[in-house]
Structure formats: structure tokens, C-alpha cells
Amino acid sequence: MIVRTVGGAVAVGAEPWVDLMPPALATRVKVRGTVRWLVLATILVLLLAVLATILAAERQGRAEAELSVAQQRTAQIVAERGQYQEVSAARTTTAALEQAGAFGAATEILWQDVYDQIDGRLPDGASVEKIDFQGREPWAVAPVPESVFRLPREATVTFTVVTLNVPDAVGFVESLRGIRGVVDATSTSLEQASGLSRTVVEMNLGSDALSERFSPDQSEVQP
């Protein structure tokens, strides 16, 4: 009968078996197995590290590309804003000039047109010896009428008419009322000397005589 001890236990009737491997060799085999697993684990870690590096590099490249696109868009917006600011500044300047022109021309009267209309109403053979136009500055207050029977005026035209004979002053003054903006006209004096008659006429112009070339309700500036 063969009696064999296996793992501290007694086996009866087992096959005869003897472990002839030296303990040092067995330990070396186990160590090699452990090293093999460590190498595989190290390779796996390296592969994972390389993969992570590749992914990080790809994300960084994508982020840099997006940043570049955003910077280009920002530069474009800044450039467009600069153009809009130039347009806005030009509009502001234009508006300021228009306001200044409107203020400066607020009391403007086209004196040449007034003179032409006076000249067109002169009696035959008559002429204007001298004429004086008196308007007011835009910042000045309009003159107050001398009486409640006189309309407000913006300007006064005083001129002397020279004729060979005594003129029909009443008829001439009445004809002056047909001039645009005239609120009243009167003959202030009549002198005769050296065969000539000199009639001094004072004509007042109201707000209707203003040119209003820069009036806000005009779609464009009048010539």
C-alpha cells in the first residue's frame, strides 16, 4: 500500500509522485509570470497614455481652430462697427450743419426778390434812388408793433422813389401790398426839388416773407 501526503493530508492508494523541481526554480517561474503581467500592464498604460495624448491634441487643435474663427469674426464685427461709426458721425455732422443752417436762415429774406417786385410796380418813368433793407438776426427778438392795429413784422424796407411828376402815392402803395409777406406799406414823405418828386416809402414784411429754405417740413434744401 502506498501512502502519500498531499498538502498535509494523507492520501491512501494514490499514484506514486515525487516533485523533483527545486524550490528556487519554481519561484523563478512565478516571478516570470508576474513580470509578464507587469509588462503587459505597463504597455496597456502606455497605450492609454498615448491615446489620451492624441485625443487631447485633437481637442486642442479643434479649440484653436474655433478660437481663430471667433477672432476673425470679432475683427470683422469691429471693422463693420468702425464703418457704422463713420456713417453715424457723418450723419451727426450733417444733422448739425442742417440745424446750423436752419438757425442761420431762420430770419432770411430774399432781398433781391423783394427789390425786383418793388421795381416791377414802379410807375412809368419812376426809379428807386436809394433803398435800405433792415432785417433781424436769428437770435434777436422780433420788433413789437407800435400799435394793436399793426401786424408783427420781421423786416422793414425803406426806399425813395424819384418821378418827374407828383406820383399817385396811394395807388403805388396799394400795389406794394401784393408783394409776398408785406403786412403794411405807407408813404412817409414827399419832396419836390429841381423838377423832381421824391417819395419815401416804408414797407414792413411779416413772417410770410421769410425764405424758409431750411424749413424742417421741406424734403430737401431749396436752391
C-alpha positions in Angstrom: 0.0 0.0 0.0 1.3 3.4 -1.0 0.8 6.2 1.5 1.3 9.8 0.2 1.0 13.1 1.9 -0.6 15.8 -0.2 -0.9 19.3 1.3 -0.6 18.0 4.8 -3.2 15.3 4.2 -2.6 11.6 4.0 -3.8 10.0 0.7 -4.1 6.3 0.6 -3.9 4.3 -2.6 -2.6 7.3 -4.8 -0.2 7.1 -7.7 3.4 7.4 -6.7 4.6 11.1 -7.4 7.7 12.9 -6.5 8.2 16.7 -7.0 11.8 17.0 -8.2 11.7 20.8 -9.2 13.9 22.8 -7.0 12.0 25.5 -4.9 14.2 28.2 -6.5 13.2 27.3 -10.0 9.5 27.3 -9.0 9.9 30.7 -7.6 11.6 31.9 -10.7 8.7 30.7 -12.9 6.2 32.5 -10.7 8.3 35.7 -10.9 8.5 35.5 -14.7 4.7 35.2 -14.8 4.3 38.2 -12.6 6.8 40.2 -14.7 5.0 39.2 -17.9 1.8 40.6 -16.4 3.5 43.8 -15.3 5.0 44.3 -18.8 1.5 43.8 -20.3 0.0 46.2 -17.8 2.8 48.8 -18.5 2.2 48.5 -22.2 -1.5 48.9 -21.7 -0.9 52.0 -19.6 1.4 53.5 -22.2 -1.1 52.8 -24.9 -3.8 54.5 -22.9 -1.5 57.5 -22.2 -0.7 57.8 -26.0 -4.4 57.6 -26.8 -5.2 60.3 -24.2 -2.4 62.5 -25.6 -3.8 62.1 -29.1 -7.3 63.0 -28.0 -6.1 66.0 -26.0 -4.1 67.2 -29.0 -7.1 66.8 -31.3 -9.3 68.7 -28.8 -6.7 71.5 -28.5 -6.4 71.8 -32.3 -10.2 72.0 -32.6 -10.3 74.6 -29.8 -7.6 76.6 -31.5 -9.5 76.4 -34.8 -12.7 77.6 -33.2 -10.7 80.4 -31.4 -9.2 81.5 -34.8 -12.7 81.6 -36.4 -14.1 83.6 -33.4 -11.2 86.1 -33.6 -11.7 86.6 -37.3 -15.4 87.2 -36.7 -14.6 89.6 -33.9 -12.2 91.5 -36.2 -14.9 91.6 -38.9 -17.5 92.9 -36.4 -15.1 95.6 -35.2 -14.4 96.7 -38.8 -18.1 96.8 -39.6 -18.7 98.8 -36.4 -16.0 101.2 -37.4 -17.8 101.8 -40.7 -21.1 102.3 -38.9 -19.4 104.8 -36.6 -18.1 106.7 -39.6 -21.6 106.8 -41.1 -23.1 107.7 -37.8 -20.5 110.5 -37.3 -21.2 111.8 -40.9 -24.9 111.8 -40.2 -24.4 113.6 -36.9 -22.3 116.2 -38.7 -24.8 116.6 -41.4 -27.6 117.0 -38.9 -25.6 119.6 -37.0 -24.9 121.5 -40.2 -28.5 121.4 -41.2 -29.6 122.7 -37.8 -27.0 125.4 -38.0 -28.2 126.3 -41.5 -31.8 126.3 -40.3 -31.0 128.6 -37.4 -28.9 130.9 -39.5 -31.6 131.2 -42.2 -34.5 131.4 -39.7 -34.9 135.2 -40.5 -33.5 135.1 -44.0 -35.4 137.2 -46.6 -34.5 137.1 -50.3 -33.9 140.8 -50.7 -33.2 140.6 -54.4 -36.6 139.1 -55.0 -38.2 141.9 -52.8 -36.4 144.6 -54.8 -37.4 143.0 -58.2 -41.1 143.0 -57.1 -40.8 146.7 -56.0 -39.2 147.6 -59.2 -41.9 145.8 -61.2 -44.6 148.0 -59.5 -42.9 151.4 -60.1 -44.9 154.0 -62.1 -43.8 154.7 -65.6 -40.7 156.8 -65.7 -40.0 156.3 -61.9 -36.9 154.9 -60.4 -35.6 153.9 -57.0 -33.0 156.4 -55.8 -31.9 154.6 -52.7 -33.2 151.6 -50.7 -32.5 150.3 -47.2 -33.2 146.8 -46.0 -33.4 146.2 -42.3 -33.9 142.6 -41.1 -33.1 140.9 -37.8 -30.5 138.4 -36.6 -31.8 134.9 -35.8 -31.1 135.4 -32.1 -32.8 138.8 -32.0 -36.4 139.3 -30.8 -38.9 140.3 -33.4 -39.9 144.0 -33.2 -43.0 144.8 -31.3 -45.7 146.6 -33.4 -46.2 150.2 -32.5 -49.9 149.7 -32.1 -52.5 147.0 -31.9 -53.6 147.9 -35.5 -50.2 146.9 -37.0 -49.2 143.3 -37.6 -45.9 141.8 -36.3 -43.0 142.3 -38.7 -39.8 140.6 -39.4 -38.1 143.3 -41.5 -38.5 146.8 -42.9 -37.7 148.2 -46.3 -37.4 151.9 -46.8 -36.8 153.3 -50.2 -37.1 156.6 -52.1 -39.0 156.8 -55.5 -38.0 159.5 -57.9 -40.5 160.7 -60.5 -40.8 163.7 -62.9 -44.3 164.5 -61.7 -46.2 164.1 -58.4 -46.9 160.3 -58.3 -50.0 158.6 -57.4 -48.6 157.6 -54.0 -51.8 156.0 -52.8 -52.1 153.7 -55.8 -48.4 152.8 -55.7 -48.5 151.9 -52.0 -51.6 149.8 -52.6 -49.8 147.9 -55.3 -47.0 147.1 -52.9 -49.4 145.1 -50.7 -49.4 142.4 -53.4 -45.8 141.5 -52.6 -45.4 138.3 -50.7 -45.1 138.9 -47.0 -45.9 142.6 -47.0 -48.0 143.5 -43.8 -48.2 147.2 -44.4 -46.8 150.0 -46.5 -47.0 153.7 -46.1 -45.7 156.9 -47.8 -43.8 158.8 -45.1 -42.8 161.9 -47.0 -43.0 163.7 -50.4 -40.5 166.3 -51.6 -40.2 168.3 -54.8 -36.9 169.8 -55.9 -35.3 170.6 -59.2 -38.4 169.4 -61.1 -38.3 166.0 -59.4 -40.5 164.4 -56.9 -39.1 162.2 -54.2 -41.5 159.9 -52.3 -40.2 158.0 -49.3 -42.0 154.7 -48.7 -41.7 152.4 -45.7 -42.8 148.8 -46.2 -42.9 146.2 -43.4 -42.5 142.5 -44.1 -44.0 139.7 -41.9 -43.2 136.1 -41.4 -44.6 135.1 -44.8 -41.6 136.9 -46.4 -39.1 134.6 -44.9 -37.4 132.3 -47.3 -37.7 129.1 -45.2 -35.0 127.4 -47.3 -34.1 125.2 -44.4 -37.6 124.6 -43.1 -37.9 121.1 -41.4 -41.0 120.3 -43.4 -39.1 120.6 -46.7 -37.9 117.3 -48.1 -34.7 119.0 -49.4 -32.9 122.3 -49.2 -34.3 124.8 -51.6 -31.9 126.3 -54.1 
